[in-house]
């Protein structure tokens, strides 16, 4: 049973990281900033995701 739960949590985690990478790619940040965010998310996923949620590109008010 542990393998199934671990696999499901891994899949959820992968979906969250992919969502964050897509949000970075769609942001209005510069190309270098996008590259750095994506590398951070890929190589240090937990810290990268926390930093992205706290400091990452914000959507403009017009989009809301």
Biopython code that builds the backbone (N, CA, C, O; Angstrom):
import numpy as np
from Bio.PDB.StructureBuilder import StructureBuilder

atoms = [
    (1, "UNK", "N", (0.819, -1.199, 0.000)),
    (1, "UNK", "CA", (0.000, 0.000, 0.000)),
    (1, "UNK", "C", (0.857, 1.255, 0.000)),
    (1, "UNK", "O", (0.441, 2.275, -0.548)),
    (2, "UNK", "N", (2.037, 1.210, 0.596)),
    (2, "UNK", "CA", (2.913, 2.372, 0.646)),
    (2, "UNK", "C", (3.381, 2.820, -0.722)),
    (2, "UNK", "O", (3.564, 4.013, -0.960)),
    (3, "UNK", "N", (3.574, 1.868, -1.621)),
    (3, "UNK", "CA", (4.042, 2.214, -2.963)),
    (3, "UNK", "C", (2.975, 3.015, -3.706)),
    (3, "UNK", "O", (3.295, 3.988, -4.388)),
    (4, "UNK", "N", (1.725, 2.616, -3.580)),
    (4, "UNK", "CA", (0.649, 3.321, -4.272)),
    (4, "UNK", "C", (0.489, 4.744, -3.754)),
    (4, "UNK", "O", (0.312, 5.677, -4.538)),
    (5, "UNK", "N", (0.552, 4.913, -2.436)),
    (5, "UNK", "CA", (0.419, 6.253, -1.856)),
    (5, "UNK", "C", (1.606, 7.109, -2.263)),
    (5, "UNK", "O", (1.435, 8.272, -2.628)),
    (6, "UNK", "N", (2.811, 6.544, -2.205)),
    (6, "UNK", "CA", (4.004, 7.287, -2.612)),
    (6, "UNK", "C", (3.950, 7.676, -4.077)),
    (6, "UNK", "O", (4.345, 8.780, -4.451)),
    (7, "UNK", "N", (3.456, 6.761, -4.908)),
    (7, "UNK", "CA", (3.331, 7.057, -6.327)),
    (7, "UNK", "C", (2.320, 8.157, -6.593)),
    (7, "UNK", "O", (2.535, 9.013, -7.451)),
    (8, "UNK", "N", (1.219, 8.133, -5.856)),
    (8, "UNK", "CA", (0.187, 9.161, -6.021)),
    (8, "UNK", "C", (0.712, 10.518, -5.565)),
    (8, "UNK", "O", (0.494, 11.527, -6.236)),
    (9, "UNK", "N", (1.398, 10.547, -4.436)),
    (9, "UNK", "CA", (1.966, 11.811, -3.956)),
    (9, "UNK", "C", (3.037, 12.328, -4.909)),
    (9, "UNK", "O", (3.150, 13.535, -5.126)),
    (10, "UNK", "N", (3.816, 11.424, -5.471)),
    (10, "UNK", "CA", (4.817, 11.824, -6.459)),
    (10, "UNK", "C", (4.188, 12.423, -7.701)),
    (10, "UNK", "O", (4.697, 13.394, -8.259)),
    (11, "UNK", "N", (3.083, 11.841, -8.129)),
    (11, "UNK", "CA", (2.364, 12.360, -9.297)),
    (11, "UNK", "C", (1.777, 13.737, -9.011)),
    (11, "UNK", "O", (1.829, 14.625, -9.862)),
    (12, "UNK", "N", (1.226, 13.914, -7.828)),
    (12, "UNK", "CA", (0.693, 15.226, -7.431)),
    (12, "UNK", "C", (1.816, 16.255, -7.391)),
    (12, "UNK", "O", (1.657, 17.376, -7.875)),
    (13, "UNK", "N", (2.957, 15.869, -6.810)),
    (13, "UNK", "CA", (4.108, 16.775, -6.731)),
    (13, "UNK", "C", (4.580, 17.157, -8.135)),
    (13, "UNK", "O", (4.879, 18.324, -8.389)),
    (14, "UNK", "N", (4.650, 16.193, -9.040)),
    (14, "UNK", "CA", (5.062, 16.461, -10.417)),
    (14, "UNK", "C", (4.103, 17.438, -11.086)),
    (14, "UNK", "O", (4.542, 18.342, -11.798)),
    (15, "UNK", "N", (2.806, 17.271, -10.870)),
    (15, "UNK", "CA", (1.814, 18.187, -11.445)),
    (15, "UNK", "C", (2.003, 19.607, -10.911)),
    (15, "UNK", "O", (1.877, 20.574, -11.663)),
    (16, "UNK", "N", (2.302, 19.736, -9.624)),
    (16, "UNK", "CA", (2.514, 21.064, -9.034)),
    (16, "UNK", "C", (3.750, 21.729, -9.633)),
    (16, "UNK", "O", (3.720, 22.918, -9.949)),
    (17, "UNK", "N", (4.830, 20.977, -9.791)),
    (17, "UNK", "CA", (6.057, 21.534, -10.373)),
    (17, "UNK", "C", (5.813, 21.934, -11.828)),
    (17, "UNK", "O", (6.264, 22.998, -12.253)),
    (18, "UNK", "N", (5.116, 21.108, -12.589)),
    (18, "UNK", "CA", (4.814, 21.449, -13.986)),
    (18, "UNK", "C", (3.943, 22.693, -14.045)),
    (18, "UNK", "O", (4.158, 23.549, -14.904)),
    (19, "UNK", "N", (2.960, 22.816, -13.147)),
    (19, "UNK", "CA", (2.121, 24.009, -13.095)),
    (19, "UNK", "C", (2.981, 25.257, -12.850)),
    (19, "UNK", "O", (2.791, 26.282, -13.505)),
    (20, "UNK", "N", (3.925, 25.167, -11.906)),
    (20, "UNK", "CA", (4.786, 26.308, -11.589)),
    (20, "UNK", "C", (5.664, 26.678, -12.785)),
    (20, "UNK", "O", (5.857, 27.861, -13.064)),
    (21, "UNK", "N", (6.190, 25.691, -13.488)),
    (21, "UNK", "CA", (7.026, 25.962, -14.661)),
    (21, "UNK", "C", (6.198, 26.642, -15.752)),
    (21, "UNK", "O", (6.683, 27.567, -16.405)),
    (22, "UNK", "N", (4.978, 26.205, -15.955)),
    (22, "UNK", "CA", (4.105, 26.833, -16.952)),
    (22, "UNK", "C", (3.808, 28.281, -16.559)),
    (22, "UNK", "O", (3.818, 29.169, -17.411)),
    (23, "UNK", "N", (3.542, 28.523, -15.271)),
    (23, "UNK", "CA", (3.276, 29.888, -14.813)),
    (23, "UNK", "C", (4.485, 30.780, -15.028)),
    (23, "UNK", "O", (4.332, 31.940, -15.411)),
    (24, "UNK", "N", (5.683, 30.262, -14.791)),
    (24, "UNK", "CA", (6.903, 31.036, -15.024)),
    (24, "UNK", "C", (7.034, 31.346, -16.512)),
    (24, "UNK", "O", (7.324, 32.482, -16.887)),
    (25, "UNK", "N", (6.824, 30.348, -17.353)),
    (25, "UNK", "CA", (6.970, 30.541, -18.801)),
    (25, "UNK", "C", (5.961, 31.559, -19.337)),
    (25, "UNK", "O", (6.263, 32.263, -20.301)),
    (26, "UNK", "N", (4.780, 31.653, -18.739)),
    (26, "UNK", "CA", (3.752, 32.584, -19.206)),
    (26, "UNK", "C", (3.891, 33.978, -18.589)),
    (26, "UNK", "O", (3.181, 34.903, -18.986)),
    (27, "UNK", "N", (4.790, 34.132, -17.633)),
    (27, "UNK", "CA", (4.917, 35.417, -16.948)),
    (27, "UNK", "C", (5.571, 36.453, -17.859)),
    (27, "UNK", "O", (6.107, 36.129, -18.919)),
    (28, "UNK", "N", (5.513, 37.695, -17.418)),
    (28, "UNK", "CA", (6.105, 38.776, -18.204)),
    (28, "UNK", "C", (7.543, 39.055, -17.775)),
    (28, "UNK", "O", (8.100, 40.088, -18.146)),
    (29, "UNK", "N", (8.144, 38.174, -17.018)),
    (29, "UNK", "CA", (9.528, 38.342, -16.568)),
    (29, "UNK", "C", (10.477, 38.242, -17.758)),
    (29, "UNK", "O", (10.101, 37.756, -18.825)),
    (30, "UNK", "N", (11.703, 38.703, -17.565)),
    (30, "UNK", "CA", (12.701, 38.636, -18.633)),
    (30, "UNK", "C", (13.091, 37.185, -18.892)),
    (30, "UNK", "O", (12.831, 36.305, -18.071)),
    (31, "UNK", "N", (13.710, 36.950, -20.025)),
    (31, "UNK", "CA", (14.110, 35.598, -20.396)),
    (31, "UNK", "C", (15.070, 34.975, -19.402)),
    (31, "UNK", "O", (14.956, 33.790, -19.089)),
    (32, "UNK", "N", (16.022, 35.763, -18.900)),
    (32, "UNK", "CA", (16.981, 35.250, -17.930)),
    (32, "UNK", "C", (16.298, 34.896, -16.613)),
    (32, "UNK", "O", (16.615, 33.875, -16.004)),
    (33, "UNK", "N", (15.371, 35.726, -16.176)),
    (33, "UNK", "CA", (14.644, 35.449, -14.932)),
    (33, "UNK", "C", (13.817, 34.170, -15.071)),
    (33, "UNK", "O", (13.763, 33.357, -14.147)),
    (34, "UNK", "N", (13.174, 33.996, -16.224)),
    (34, "UNK", "CA", (12.404, 32.782, -16.456)),
    (34, "UNK", "C", (13.305, 31.553, -16.404)),
    (34, "UNK", "O", (12.962, 30.547, -15.783)),
    (35, "UNK", "N", (14.464, 31.644, -17.065)),
    (35, "UNK", "CA", (15.397, 30.529, -17.083)),
    (35, "UNK", "C", (15.867, 30.176, -15.674)),
    (35, "UNK", "O", (15.928, 28.999, -15.318)),
    (36, "UNK", "N", (16.195, 31.177, -14.880)),
    (36, "UNK", "CA", (16.655, 30.931, -13.517)),
    (36, "UNK", "C", (15.563, 30.306, -12.655)),
    (36, "UNK", "O", (15.836, 29.390, -11.879)),
    (37, "UNK", "N", (14.326, 30.791, -12.783)),
    (37, "UNK", "CA", (13.220, 30.206, -12.020)),
    (37, "UNK", "C", (12.998, 28.748, -12.406)),
    (37, "UNK", "O", (12.813, 27.893, -11.540)),
    (38, "UNK", "N", (13.016, 28.467, -13.705)),
    (38, "UNK", "CA", (12.778, 27.101, -14.173)),
    (38, "UNK", "C", (13.901, 26.175, -13.708)),
    (38, "UNK", "O", (13.632, 25.051, -13.283)),
    (39, "UNK", "N", (15.149, 26.627, -13.780)),
    (39, "UNK", "CA", (16.259, 25.807, -13.298)),
    (39, "UNK", "C", (16.147, 25.552, -11.800)),
    (39, "UNK", "O", (16.417, 24.447, -11.330)),
    (40, "UNK", "N", (15.750, 26.568, -11.060)),
    (40, "UNK", "CA", (15.574, 26.412, -9.619)),
    (40, "UNK", "C", (14.467, 25.391, -9.321)),
    (40, "UNK", "O", (14.619, 24.553, -8.433)),
    (41, "UNK", "N", (13.372, 25.460, -10.052)),
    (41, "UNK", "CA", (12.271, 24.522, -9.859)),
    (41, "UNK", "C", (12.660, 23.090, -10.232)),
    (41, "UNK", "O", (12.186, 22.136, -9.615)),
    (42, "UNK", "N", (13.517, 22.942, -11.233)),
    (42, "UNK", "CA", (13.907, 21.603, -11.669)),
    (42, "UNK", "C", (14.962, 20.969, -10.762)),
    (42, "UNK", "O", (14.887, 19.776, -10.465)),
    (43, "UNK", "N", (15.941, 21.757, -10.323)),
    (43, "UNK", "CA", (17.060, 21.187, -9.585)),
    (43, "UNK", "C", (16.890, 21.210, -8.070)),
    (43, "UNK", "O", (17.502, 20.399, -7.375)),
    (44, "UNK", "N", (16.083, 22.110, -7.549)),
    (44, "UNK", "CA", (15.800, 22.175, -6.113)),
    (44, "UNK", "C", (14.284, 22.372, -5.962)),
    (44, "UNK", "O", (13.831, 23.454, -5.589)),
    (45, "UNK", "N", (13.510, 21.331, -6.251)),
    (45, "UNK", "CA", (12.063, 21.518, -6.377)),
    (45, "UNK", "C", (11.358, 22.047, -5.133)),
    (45, "UNK", "O", (10.516, 22.938, -5.248)),
    (46, "UNK", "N", (11.671, 21.535, -3.964)),
    (46, "UNK", "CA", (10.942, 21.975, -2.768)),
    (46, "UNK", "C", (11.250, 23.428, -2.445)),
    (46, "UNK", "O", (10.335, 24.231, -2.262)),
    (47, "UNK", "N", (12.515, 23.768, -2.374)),
    (47, "UNK", "CA", (12.899, 25.153, -2.070)),
    (47, "UNK", "C", (12.479, 26.066, -3.211)),
    (47, "UNK", "O", (12.011, 27.180, -2.977)),
    (48, "UNK", "N", (12.644, 25.599, -4.450)),
    (48, "UNK", "CA", (12.254, 26.397, -5.606)),
    (48, "UNK", "C", (10.771, 26.714, -5.622)),
    (48, "UNK", "O", (10.373, 27.833, -5.947)),
    (49, "UNK", "N", (9.945, 25.725, -5.270)),
    (49, "UNK", "CA", (8.502, 25.956, -5.261)),
    (49, "UNK", "C", (8.108, 26.930, -4.158)),
    (49, "UNK", "O", (7.271, 27.807, -4.373)),
    (50, "UNK", "N", (8.701, 26.783, -2.993)),
    (50, "UNK", "CA", (8.403, 27.701, -1.894)),
    (50, "UNK", "C", (8.811, 29.122, -2.268)),
    (50, "UNK", "O", (8.049, 30.064, -2.050)),
    (51, "UNK", "N", (10.009, 29.282, -2.828)),
    (51, "UNK", "CA", (10.458, 30.612, -3.244)),
    (51, "UNK", "C", (9.582, 31.167, -4.360)),
    (51, "UNK", "O", (9.278, 32.360, -4.379)),
    (52, "UNK", "N", (9.177, 30.305, -5.291)),
    (52, "UNK", "CA", (8.313, 30.760, -6.378)),
    (52, "UNK", "C", (6.976, 31.273, -5.839)),
    (52, "UNK", "O", (6.483, 32.314, -6.275)),
    (53, "UNK", "N", (6.399, 30.546, -4.899)),
    (53, "UNK", "CA", (5.112, 30.969, -4.346)),
    (53, "UNK", "C", (5.238, 32.263, -3.543)),
    (53, "UNK", "O", (4.308, 33.069, -3.516)),
    (54, "UNK", "N", (6.379, 32.467, -2.890)),
    (54, "UNK", "CA", (6.569, 33.672, -2.084)),
    (54, "UNK", "C", (7.083, 34.868, -2.897)),
    (54, "UNK", "O", (6.645, 35.998, -2.678)),
    (55, "UNK", "N", (8.002, 34.624, -3.824)),
    (55, "UNK", "CA", (8.693, 35.725, -4.498)),
    (55, "UNK", "C", (8.522, 35.752, -6.011)),
    (55, "UNK", "O", (9.005, 36.667, -6.678)),
    (56, "UNK", "N", (7.853, 34.772, -6.541)),
    (56, "UNK", "CA", (7.771, 34.639, -8.002)),
    (56, "UNK", "C", (6.974, 35.727, -8.664)),
    (56, "UNK", "O", (6.386, 36.584, -8.004)),
    (57, "UNK", "N", (6.962, 35.683, -10.002)),
    (57, "UNK", "CA", (6.230, 36.690, -10.770)),
    (57, "UNK", "C", (4.752, 36.734, -10.383)),
    (57, "UNK", "O", (4.106, 35.695, -10.239)),
    (58, "UNK", "N", (4.241, 37.914, -10.222)),
    (58, "UNK", "CA", (2.832, 38.100, -9.852)),
    (58, "UNK", "C", (2.024, 38.407, -11.102)),
    (58, "UNK", "O", (2.513, 39.087, -12.004)),
    (59, "UNK", "N", (0.795, 37.914, -11.165)),
    (59, "UNK", "CA", (-0.059, 38.269, -12.305)),
    (59, "UNK", "C", (-0.462, 39.742, -12.215)),
    (59, "UNK", "O", (-0.588, 40.306, -11.129)),
    (60, "UNK", "N", (-0.654, 40.327, -13.352)),
    (60, "UNK", "CA", (-1.073, 41.722, -13.350)),
    (60, "UNK", "C", (-2.515, 41.819, -12.879)),
    (60, "UNK", "O", (-3.269, 40.852, -12.981)),
    (61, "UNK", "N", (-2.901, 42.972, -12.368)),
    (61, "UNK", "CA", (-4.274, 43.173, -11.873)),
    (61, "UNK", "C", (-5.277, 43.115, -13.013)),
    (61, "UNK", "O", (-6.434, 42.758, -12.791)),
    (62, "UNK", "N", (-4.864, 43.457, -14.231)),
    (62, "UNK", "CA", (-5.773, 43.461, -15.368)),
    (62, "UNK", "C", (-6.216, 42.028, -15.696)),
    (62, "UNK", "O", (-7.326, 41.815, -16.185)),
    (63, "UNK", "N", (-5.343, 41.047, -15.424)),
    (63, "UNK", "CA", (-5.678, 39.645, -15.712)),
    (63, "UNK", "C", (-6.677, 39.114, -14.706)),
    (63, "UNK", "O", (-7.381, 38.146, -14.991)),
    (64, "UNK", "N", (-6.755, 39.724, -13.540)),
    (64, "UNK", "CA", (-7.694, 39.243, -12.520)),
    (64, "UNK", "C", (-9.014, 39.874, -12.779)),
    (64, "UNK", "O", (-9.972, 39.623, -12.048)),
]
sb = StructureBuilder()
sb.init_structure("model")
sb.init_model(0)
sb.init_chain("A")
sb.init_seg("    ")
for serial, (resi, resn, name, xyz) in enumerate(atoms, 1):
    if name == "N":
        sb.init_residue(resn, " ", resi, " ")
    sb.init_atom(name, np.array(xyz, "f"), 0.0, 1.0, " ", f" {name:<3s}", serial, name[0])
structure = sb.get_structure()
